[in-house]
Amino acid sequence: MYKLVIFDMDGTLLDTREGMANAYMFGCEKMGIAENDPKAVYEYVGINTSIIYKERHGLEGDDFIKAVEIYHNYYEEKGMKELQAYPGIEQLLGDMKQAGIQLAIATARGIGQTTEMLDIGGI
C-alpha cells in the first residue's frame, strides 16, 4: 500500500479551466486581440498559462507584460473563484486519508492561493 500520494492541483484535483478561459478572454479583449476560442487556453492548464499570449498571438516586450498583468489581475480577482473539484475527488481524498495515506499537493501556486482555491473547491 502507498504511504504518500502527491497530487497536482490544476487539472487534477480542481477544474480551473473556466476561470483561466475567462481571464484569457478578458486579457484578449483589453489588448484588442480578436479571439473567439476561449478553450484555446485549456492546453496550457498546469503550466504558465500566460505564455499563450506569446505563443498564440506573438506578443512580446511591453505588450506581453501588459497582457500577462491583465490576465493575472483578472484571475486573482475573479478567475480563481470560477472552479470546482472534479467529480469524486472529495470521496477519493477522504477514502485515502481514512486508509492512512498521507496526501500532498504539488503546484507552482503560492500557499495562500492554493489554500483559497482548495477551500473554494470544497477540498
Disulfide bonds with the S-S distance in Angstrom:
none
